[in-house]
Amino acid sequence: MEITVSLFYHLKEKAGVDSLKMQIEDGATIRDIKNTLELQYPALRTHLDNVLILMNQQIVLDEDRIKNKSHIQFLTPVGGG
């Protein structure tokens, strides 16, 4: 399956890319994508633990399975006040 992954804010700075295409196996989960990203971009280690993850504009969790042609977005929390 092919998916698109987008990284925002400091995640794209750490990885040096803001968007990439990935080939994944059927049945892959969000956790699998995180593991793959951390292997390809070691600077992301520990930075993907506390992020908001969207798949096709819906919030997902680590155990959710990825659908073919999905757009996965990793967003960091934004503080304010």
N, C-alpha and C positions, 0 to 999 in steps of 0.2 A: 504494500500500500504506500501511497505517497501522501505526505502531509506538508503543510507550511507551518513553520514556527516563527513567531515574532517575539523579540525581546525588547523591553522598554526600560527607560531611565538608566540606572547604573548597571543593569544587566547587559545592555548592549555595549556599554563602555568596557565592561570586564571581558566580554567575549570578542569584541572588535567587529561584531556584525549585528545588524538589527533584524535580519530576516534570513531564513534558510529553508531549503527544501530537504526533506528527509525521507528515506525509504525505511519503512518499518514492517514488521511481521504482523500477520493477522492475529488479533487477540492482544496486541500490545496495550499497555496501560500508561497512564500519565507518569507513574513512577518509572516505567521503562524509559520514557522520553527524558525525564530528569537525569537518570543514570547515564544515558547516552550523551546528553549535553555536557555533563560533568566530566566525562572521559574525553570528549572532543575539545572542550574548553575548560581546562583545569581551574582557571580563575573564577569559574562559577561555583566551585565547591562551596558548600554551606550557604550560598546566596539564593539557592532555589528552595530553601526550606520554608521560608515565611513569605510566600508570594501568593498573589491572587492569580489563578489560572482559569482561562476561558477557553472553551472549545466551541467554535462556531457561535460565539457571543453568549455562551451560557457557562456559568461557574461550574467547575468540575473538581473532583478530588483525586488523590493519588491512585486510588483503586479503580477509577473509571476507565473503561475500555475506549480506545480511540477508533473513530470511524474513518473509512477511506475518504481521502480528499479534504480532511478537516483542516481548519486553521486554528492552531493552538497559540494562545497569547500568554506570555508571562509578564505580569504587572507587579511592580513593587508597591508596598503600602505608601500612601502619601499622608504625611502629617500636616497638621495645621491647627490653627486655634486663635 
